[in-house]
Amino acid sequence: MDPKQERRTIDGAGVLVSNTGTLTLTVRRWRSRLYLERRERLPTGAMTAVSMVFHCPQEFAAWCGADPTRFDEPLLAAQLRRLGDAAFSDNG
């Protein structure tokens, strides 16, 4: 992992931060679902935040396949996918 890229856990949530620090992805298991929050700081200084709940691994995989992060930050996208897959496979 690149030293600039950060992965941490906060209150049971997995948090991934891009190399540039402009994108933060937070993943949390919520009941049998997966909660994902995507926060991005834009060059203008504005911040966008999108929250989603995925009901099954297939929904999450489809979203990951469509998210531009897979091109802009491929390592981060792969880490997100692993984190989400692990959350869905956790039966606790």
C-alpha positions as CSV (number, residue, x, y, z in Angstrom):
1,M,0.0,0.0,0.0
2,D,1.3,3.5,-0.9
3,P,2.3,5.3,2.4
4,K,0.0,8.2,1.4
5,Q,-3.0,5.9,1.1
6,E,-4.7,5.3,4.4
7,R,-6.8,2.5,5.7
8,R,-8.3,2.6,9.1
9,T,-11.2,1.4,11.2
10,I,-13.4,3.8,13.1
11,D,-16.2,2.3,15.2
12,G,-16.2,-0.9,13.2
13,A,-16.3,0.9,9.8
14,G,-13.6,0.5,7.2
15,V,-12.3,3.8,6.0
16,L,-10.2,4.2,2.8
17,V,-8.6,7.5,1.7
18,S,-7.2,8.1,-1.7
19,N,-3.5,9.0,-2.3
20,T,-4.4,12.6,-2.9
21,G,-6.7,12.8,0.1
22,T,-9.6,14.1,-1.9
23,L,-11.7,10.9,-1.8
24,T,-12.8,9.0,1.4
25,L,-14.8,5.8,1.3
26,T,-16.4,4.5,4.5
27,V,-17.8,1.0,4.5
28,R,-19.9,-0.4,7.4
29,R,-22.0,-3.5,7.8
30,W,-25.5,-2.6,8.8
31,R,-27.7,-5.6,9.7
32,S,-27.4,-7.9,6.6
33,R,-26.7,-4.9,4.4
34,L,-23.7,-2.8,3.5
35,Y,-23.6,0.9,4.0
36,L,-21.1,2.9,1.9
37,E,-20.4,6.6,2.1
38,R,-18.4,8.3,-0.7
39,R,-17.0,11.8,0.1
40,E,-15.1,13.7,-2.5
41,R,-13.5,17.1,-2.3
42,L,-13.7,18.8,-5.7
43,P,-11.0,21.2,-7.1
44,T,-13.4,24.1,-6.5
45,G,-13.3,23.3,-2.7
46,A,-16.8,22.0,-2.6
47,M,-17.5,18.6,-1.1
48,T,-19.8,15.9,-2.4
49,A,-21.1,13.1,-0.2
50,V,-23.2,10.1,-1.4
51,S,-24.5,7.4,0.9
52,M,-25.8,4.1,-0.3
53,V,-27.1,0.9,1.2
54,F,-26.5,-2.4,-0.8
55,H,-28.8,-5.3,0.0
56,C,-26.6,-8.0,-1.6
57,P,-23.1,-8.6,-2.9
58,Q,-24.3,-8.4,-6.5
59,E,-25.6,-4.8,-6.0
60,F,-22.3,-3.8,-4.5
61,A,-20.3,-5.5,-7.3
62,A,-22.4,-3.7,-9.9
63,W,-21.8,-0.3,-8.3
64,C,-18.1,-1.0,-7.9
65,G,-18.0,-1.8,-11.6
66,A,-19.6,1.5,-12.6
67,D,-17.8,3.8,-10.1
68,P,-15.1,6.0,-11.7
69,T,-12.7,5.2,-8.8
70,R,-11.8,2.0,-10.6
71,F,-10.0,4.1,-13.2
72,D,-8.8,7.0,-11.1
73,E,-7.6,5.0,-8.1
74,P,-7.5,1.3,-9.1
75,L,-5.7,0.2,-5.9
76,L,-8.3,2.0,-3.7
77,A,-11.1,0.5,-5.8
78,A,-9.7,-3.0,-5.2
79,Q,-9.4,-2.4,-1.5
80,L,-12.9,-1.2,-1.4
81,R,-14.2,-4.3,-3.2
82,R,-12.3,-6.5,-0.7
83,L,-13.6,-4.6,2.3
84,G,-17.2,-4.8,1.0
85,D,-16.9,-8.5,0.1
86,A,-15.5,-9.2,3.6
87,A,-18.4,-7.2,5.2
88,F,-21.0,-9.2,3.3
89,S,-19.3,-12.5,4.1
90,D,-19.1,-11.7,7.9
91,N,-22.0,-13.5,9.5
92,G,-21.7,-11.5,12.8
